[in-house]
Amino acid sequence: MSTRFPGRRLSFVRLSLLSAVVAAVAIGGLSGFNRWEDARVAESTGAFFAGYVDVTATPSYAFEDPAVKTGGSVVLSFIVAAKTDPCEPSWGTYYGLDEAEAALDLDRRVARMAQNGGEVIVSFGGLLNDELATSCTDPEDLADAYADVIDRYELSTVDLDIEGENLRDTAAGKRRAEAMATLQAERADSDTPLNVWLTLPVAPTGMTAEGTAAVAQFLEAGVDLAGVNVMTMDYGASRPEGTDMLTASQNAADATHRQLQVLYQRAGIEIGPQAAWRKIGLTPMIGQNDVKGEVFTLDDAKAFNTFATERGAGRMSLWSLNRDGTCSENYADTTVVSDACSGIDQQGLLFAPLLGEGFDGRAATLSDEPVVEETPEALVEDDPKTSPYPIWSDVGTYREDDRVVWQGNVYVAKYWTQGDLPNDPVLQAEETPWTLLGPVLPNERPVPAVTAPAGLYPVWDAKAVYERGDRILVDGKVFEAKWWSQSDSPEAAVQGSDASPWQKLDDAAVLKIVEQESEEG
């Protein structure tokens, strides 16, 4: 997600005048937010909703107003490196922290939200500018820059939105992870331990290789990730033709869940399926996405909320609260993304309550609620007598489009393979030669095999010598010799073994032979 349409900002002259007026307030900021803590409502636990707010966009979004339905939590975005100092945090490069207080009254607005029982999260990064770790190469200065933001706004949760060039910079990723590990360790025994969310791009097949590498860096550095939030938006060419936005987003979430379990397993950390879902956040871009033709509707929002709550996702967000409304009549082309409206007719409804339904917890307390893992289901024992396709064999070889059954599911081969478990956990879909089609259905039965009539070819004889091209029959199946052989059973060819001197003819070839024999007879 990004601030692609920044709108109008305050000029330097206007900013200077305003700074002079509020200088007394700006010095040191309003760091004493704790004086309002007594007025906070009792904190709840459980999955939470927090919509993103583009802090620097115009018109300004009043996230702090109790009348604005934010769901109780917001993610203010984006803190990036200042243009003049690689280690100085700024809001979108437009305002330093003191400047944001002077121009946007930001500290006071954050304090007001805390006063009203709300929760503020700050997001670092985004697409358009340098995330602090990208430009600030000194580890201590980098940790101090993050700490300046965390301490100023008294944050218990931060969000690292890493995409584009920031995500491709692996050296920056290492610095980022180590800085967060340091800050977490420093605050571990305090009243406000630091929760860290990593926000990453995603395809319907899951996180990209750069994304999974970023997660691995954080786990290797010892960061206790609150979770991984995936941006279910802007799929472009990764979205298969005919797949709608809802289905693509659901597939992306399921794939991320699988990947996250693999990443934790490789890091030597035990995590169950339900705990993994608790560490997943989902962030659709409401209405018109940046990619033309990609529109996330109100109906999609309802269905996505149902999906997420059924799975047990720990977080739901949206990009962005600034955009949660119908565009005015003066906005001519709604296929062009606006930062102030969704681009669709919302019929008086808002996306935030639709997506946030049931996500009533708080980011700061999400990890406090115990996760009860369900007892794993016993592995399905595949029965060749009822299986619609052959049971996968570790000695078999399979070619493109071959189907097998394994532990109650049907898989199809993407290319030639031997010895590759169909359900072997992998990070990226391209790492496995198998595609999961779905479970074996209760009423499925073996696909009827085409059999050749008796006498079409001789029955295989272990004592006979066969030359290349000779054909035999075994239980109505036709085999053709690939080279000279004697006493080599065709059974290995049934499993697809290339070492067998026999090749089993497929159903289409057998049907053609039978038809030709019938016409000639």
C-alpha angles and dihedrals in degrees: 000000000000148000093255097155104042099179122200121335131194114270121242091250093052090044091053092051092049091046090057091053096050099031093118090057096041096056104099092351123241095302096154096086091140091081087076096047093095089062094056119113118245109283117245127206132224138065115344141209122218123167121207119248122201098223097194099044121112126259090045116237113234097222090159095059110105088213089063110088102228098146092248098286134068136186109220112208145239128005108176138160115289117247092237100043123033092207099045116099117228138172104254090325087287101092136025115218093266091043091053090055091049098044102030102023083231100157092052092047091051089049091050091053090051089048089056093050096261127138126230124204122183123215122212121203128011127177107285107054142036114282108224095257091054095061103022106073099172108093096212094046090048093052089047091051092054090044092053090061095041094049096042094055094030093234126187093181132041130187123211110203102194119180143130116016091350089063094046092054101090094179089057089047091057092049091047094051094046092048091052091048089053094049092047091051092050092052099037095104097035129099089258111044112189120256114200125202122188114209116200142170117259140194126207085263092054139261118347122251089258089052096052089046089055091052090048090052092054093048092047090051090054098251112158096221115212084203152301116266115201124204103231094197145084095038096164114169092357090072109088115238111268094021112123124219094257094053092044090052094047090049090049091053094049091047091049090052090055092046094049092055090051092049093051091045091053089049090055093247119134113227129162127219094260093046088051091055089050088059094054125095124189125207120181123186103238121231117343112021124209088258110078112244094025109112125167106205135202089254088052089053093053093048093044090053090052091048093049095047092047091051092046099239113183099218141027123191138161139209103259147358088190088064098045099114144063116279117249122253088256091066098092107189114036091181086073109079117248125198090214104049140025100241094236134087103261092187091225093307129120128222094216098071092040094053094035097052108130094005093110102143133095130252092228093058102034093104093049094070113085116239114222110210118213117239107264113253116247113261113264114249107223116224116208090202093064102023113115090216136024116289110251113260127197090221094048125098119217133197134207112302094012110142127214138173121232127173093340098314135100119232131184124209117241092198141342112319142166129184096003112133110233092221097039107142110246133169098226128036091231090063092071128060090213133083118201110231097179143269126322104261120236094243097044119119133183113295105252110256121223110241128196119231118258112268095029088112134357118277113253114269120197091211096050124097116230129200128205111289096023114137130212140176127238116176091332094311120121120225128186124205115242093192142346113311145160129190092000106136116226088222092095089057090057087065090047098251111170089204090069117098087220131079120199113224114231124242094261092054092047092049090051092051092048091049092049091049090049093051093047092046 
